[in-house]
Amino acid sequence: MGVNKKEAAALVGKARSTFYKDLKSKSISLNPDGTVEVSELIRVYGNENVLSPEQREQSKKYAGDQSGQAREATLAAEVRRLQEQLENMTAERRRERDQLNEHIAHLKENLDKSLEQNSNLARLLTDERTSAEKLSLQKKTEQEEKLEEVLKSVRKLEEARKSGWRLFRKRALPEITMAG
């Protein structure tokens, strides 16, 4: 926001002649139309030394106002405005805090569900059977191994019988005929 040189001098609280000297000595940049940006004044003089246009208007009111009651009324109105602004900001912070707490609770709930799913998956991937189930499976495995050994023995006897059929037939036939 550009202001003319007279207003710029008033914003920084300097006399016009002093401000004109500062234009040269402090290298204050001017706009092509001869105005000065408030941001340029802040750069040169510092934020605390530059009045905003609203502050300047209030200072004019205070300077021209001889009545202490009017000044108090203006200050009281400003205090009320600032209190309302503070209350609004506090309410907004409370609302945001509530939203964040709800979001945190939702995230915790999702985390608990995920942990439970991970636990279930881990149980599936690892052997989490009871000892009775493990013992039953072990007995079943042992029985299957014994059965496999018996089958191997039978197969060997079959092979031996086929290879030695003649010998077996000569010895076995008389017994069969006798039994018959």
SULDA-V573604 format. One record per residue. PHI is phi in radians with two decimals (NA if undefined). PSI is psi in radians with two decimals (* if undefined). OMEGA is omega in radians with two decimals (* if undefined). Layout:
# SULDA-V573604
phi->PHI psi->PSI omega->OMEGA
phi->PHI psi->PSI omega->OMEGA
This chain:
# SULDA-V573604
phi->NA psi->2.09 omega->-3.11
phi->-1.57 psi->2.44 omega->3.08
phi->-2.22 psi->2.70 omega->3.13
phi->-1.29 psi->3.00 omega->-3.02
phi->-1.12 psi->-0.64 omega->3.12
phi->-1.11 psi->-0.79 omega->3.12
phi->-1.17 psi->-0.66 omega->3.12
phi->-1.09 psi->-0.73 omega->3.11
phi->-1.07 psi->-0.72 omega->3.14
phi->-1.17 psi->-0.65 omega->-3.13
phi->-1.12 psi->-0.58 omega->-3.13
phi->-1.66 psi->-0.01 omega->3.08
phi->1.27 psi->0.58 omega->3.14
phi->-2.04 psi->2.72 omega->3.01
phi->-1.23 psi->2.73 omega->-3.11
phi->-1.05 psi->-0.74 omega->-3.10
phi->-1.13 psi->-0.68 omega->3.11
phi->-1.16 psi->-0.70 omega->-3.14
phi->-1.12 psi->-0.69 omega->3.13
phi->-1.10 psi->-0.66 omega->3.07
phi->-1.13 psi->-0.70 omega->3.13
phi->-1.13 psi->-0.53 omega->3.13
phi->-1.00 psi->-0.72 omega->-3.11
phi->-1.42 psi->-0.84 omega->-3.01
phi->-1.30 psi->-0.53 omega->-3.09
phi->-1.81 psi->0.14 omega->3.10
phi->0.90 psi->0.97 omega->3.08
phi->-1.42 psi->2.19 omega->-3.11
phi->-1.38 psi->2.45 omega->3.09
phi->-1.94 psi->2.63 omega->3.03
phi->-1.30 psi->2.84 omega->3.12
phi->-1.00 psi->-0.49 omega->-3.14
phi->-1.53 psi->0.08 omega->3.07
phi->1.58 psi->0.05 omega->3.12
phi->-1.56 psi->2.90 omega->-3.12
phi->-2.08 psi->2.34 omega->3.09
phi->-1.34 psi->2.46 omega->3.11
phi->-1.07 psi->-0.64 omega->3.13
phi->-1.09 psi->-0.56 omega->3.10
phi->-1.21 psi->-0.67 omega->3.10
phi->-1.13 psi->-0.72 omega->3.12
phi->-1.12 psi->-0.68 omega->3.13
phi->-1.07 psi->-0.74 omega->-3.04
phi->-1.43 psi->-0.80 omega->-3.01
phi->-1.73 psi->-0.23 omega->-3.10
phi->1.62 psi->2.59 omega->-3.06
phi->-1.09 psi->-0.66 omega->-3.09
phi->-1.26 psi->-0.29 omega->-3.10
phi->-1.74 psi->0.01 omega->-3.12
phi->-1.99 psi->2.15 omega->3.09
phi->-1.45 psi->2.47 omega->3.03
phi->-1.34 psi->2.84 omega->3.12
phi->-1.00 psi->-0.61 omega->3.12
phi->-1.17 psi->-0.74 omega->3.12
phi->-1.14 psi->-0.62 omega->3.14
phi->-1.16 psi->-0.73 omega->3.11
phi->-1.10 psi->-0.72 omega->3.13
phi->-1.14 psi->-0.69 omega->3.13
phi->-1.15 psi->-0.58 omega->3.08
phi->-1.14 psi->-0.75 omega->3.14
phi->-1.07 psi->-0.77 omega->-3.11
phi->-1.16 psi->-0.67 omega->-3.12
phi->-1.20 psi->-0.71 omega->-3.11
phi->-1.44 psi->-0.22 omega->-3.07
phi->-1.62 psi->2.00 omega->-3.14
phi->-1.50 psi->-0.26 omega->-3.04
phi->-1.54 psi->2.16 omega->3.09
phi->-1.19 psi->-0.52 omega->-3.14
phi->-1.17 psi->-0.71 omega->3.13
phi->-1.15 psi->-0.70 omega->3.11
phi->-1.10 psi->-0.76 omega->3.12
phi->-1.11 psi->-0.70 omega->3.13
phi->-1.11 psi->-0.73 omega->3.12
phi->-1.12 psi->-0.77 omega->3.11
phi->-1.13 psi->-0.69 omega->3.13
phi->-1.12 psi->-0.70 omega->3.11
phi->-1.12 psi->-0.71 omega->3.12
phi->-1.12 psi->-0.72 omega->3.11
phi->-1.10 psi->-0.77 omega->3.11
phi->-1.06 psi->-0.75 omega->3.13
phi->-1.08 psi->-0.77 omega->-3.14
phi->-1.17 psi->-0.64 omega->3.10
phi->-1.13 psi->-0.76 omega->3.09
phi->-1.07 psi->-0.74 omega->3.12
phi->-1.09 psi->-0.73 omega->3.11
phi->-1.13 psi->-0.74 omega->3.10
phi->-1.08 psi->-0.74 omega->3.11
phi->-1.09 psi->-0.76 omega->3.13
phi->-1.14 psi->-0.69 omega->3.12
phi->-1.12 psi->-0.77 omega->3.11
phi->-1.09 psi->-0.71 omega->3.12
phi->-1.12 psi->-0.75 omega->3.10
phi->-1.08 psi->-0.72 omega->3.13
phi->-1.10 psi->-0.77 omega->3.12
phi->-1.09 psi->-0.79 omega->3.13
phi->-1.11 psi->-0.70 omega->3.12
phi->-1.10 psi->-0.75 omega->3.10
phi->-1.07 psi->-0.75 omega->3.11
phi->-1.07 psi->-0.76 omega->3.14
phi->-1.13 psi->-0.69 omega->3.10
phi->-1.11 psi->-0.71 omega->3.07
phi->-1.10 psi->-0.73 omega->3.14
phi->-1.13 psi->-0.71 omega->3.11
phi->-1.11 psi->-0.75 omega->3.12
phi->-1.08 psi->-0.72 omega->3.12
phi->-1.11 psi->-0.75 omega->3.13
phi->-1.13 psi->-0.69 omega->3.10
phi->-1.10 psi->-0.73 omega->3.12
phi->-1.07 psi->-0.78 omega->3.11
phi->-1.11 psi->-0.66 omega->3.11
phi->-1.12 psi->-0.76 omega->3.12
phi->-1.06 psi->-0.74 omega->3.11
phi->-1.10 psi->-0.74 omega->-3.14
phi->-1.13 psi->-0.72 omega->3.12
phi->-1.11 psi->-0.68 omega->3.11
phi->-1.14 psi->-0.73 omega->3.10
phi->-1.11 psi->-0.73 omega->3.11
phi->-1.09 psi->-0.70 omega->3.13
phi->-1.12 psi->-0.75 omega->3.11
phi->-1.10 psi->-0.74 omega->3.13
phi->-1.14 psi->-0.68 omega->3.13
phi->-1.13 psi->-0.70 omega->3.09
phi->-1.11 psi->-0.64 omega->3.13
phi->-1.20 psi->-0.64 omega->-3.10
phi->-1.37 psi->-0.46 omega->3.12
phi->-1.83 psi->2.83 omega->-3.12
phi->-1.48 psi->1.71 omega->-3.09
phi->-1.96 psi->0.55 omega->3.12
phi->-1.34 psi->2.82 omega->3.12
phi->-1.29 psi->2.87 omega->-3.12
phi->-1.14 psi->-0.58 omega->3.10
phi->-1.12 psi->-0.73 omega->3.12
phi->-1.13 psi->-0.72 omega->3.13
phi->-1.12 psi->-0.74 omega->3.13
phi->-1.12 psi->-0.74 omega->3.11
phi->-1.08 psi->-0.76 omega->3.12
phi->-1.14 psi->-0.66 omega->3.13
phi->-1.14 psi->-0.77 omega->3.12
phi->-1.10 psi->-0.72 omega->3.14
phi->-1.10 psi->-0.73 omega->3.12
phi->-1.12 psi->-0.75 omega->3.11
phi->-1.09 psi->-0.73 omega->3.12
phi->-1.10 psi->-0.71 omega->3.12
phi->-1.13 psi->-0.66 omega->3.11
phi->-1.15 psi->-0.74 omega->3.11
phi->-1.10 psi->-0.76 omega->3.13
phi->-1.08 psi->-0.70 omega->3.12
phi->-1.10 psi->-0.70 omega->3.11
phi->-1.12 psi->-0.74 omega->3.12
phi->-1.10 psi->-0.75 omega->3.12
phi->-1.10 psi->-0.67 omega->3.10
phi->-1.11 psi->-0.73 omega->3.12
phi->-1.09 psi->-0.75 omega->3.14
phi->-1.11 psi->-0.72 omega->3.13
phi->-1.12 psi->-0.70 omega->3.10
phi->-1.10 psi->-0.74 omega->3.11
phi->-1.10 psi->-0.67 omega->3.10
phi->-1.06 psi->-0.82 omega->-3.14
phi->-1.09 psi->-0.76 omega->3.13
phi->-1.13 psi->-0.69 omega->3.14
phi->-1.12 psi->-0.74 omega->-3.13
phi->-1.18 psi->-0.75 omega->-3.11
phi->-1.25 psi->-0.59 omega->-3.13
phi->-1.92 psi->0.68 omega->-3.08
phi->-1.11 psi->-0.70 omega->-3.11
phi->-1.11 psi->-0.83 omega->-3.13
phi->-1.10 psi->-0.75 omega->-3.14
phi->-1.11 psi->-0.71 omega->-3.08
phi->-1.16 psi->-0.71 omega->-3.13
phi->-1.13 psi->-0.66 omega->-3.12
phi->-1.43 psi->-0.60 omega->-3.03
phi->-1.42 psi->-0.57 omega->-3.07
phi->-1.11 psi->-0.76 omega->3.13
phi->-1.06 psi->-0.64 omega->-3.13
phi->-1.20 psi->-0.64 omega->-3.12
phi->-1.20 psi->-0.76 omega->-3.12
phi->-1.17 psi->-0.60 omega->3.14
phi->-1.22 psi->-0.67 omega->-3.11
phi->-1.24 psi->-0.48 omega->-3.06
phi->-1.36 psi->* omega->*
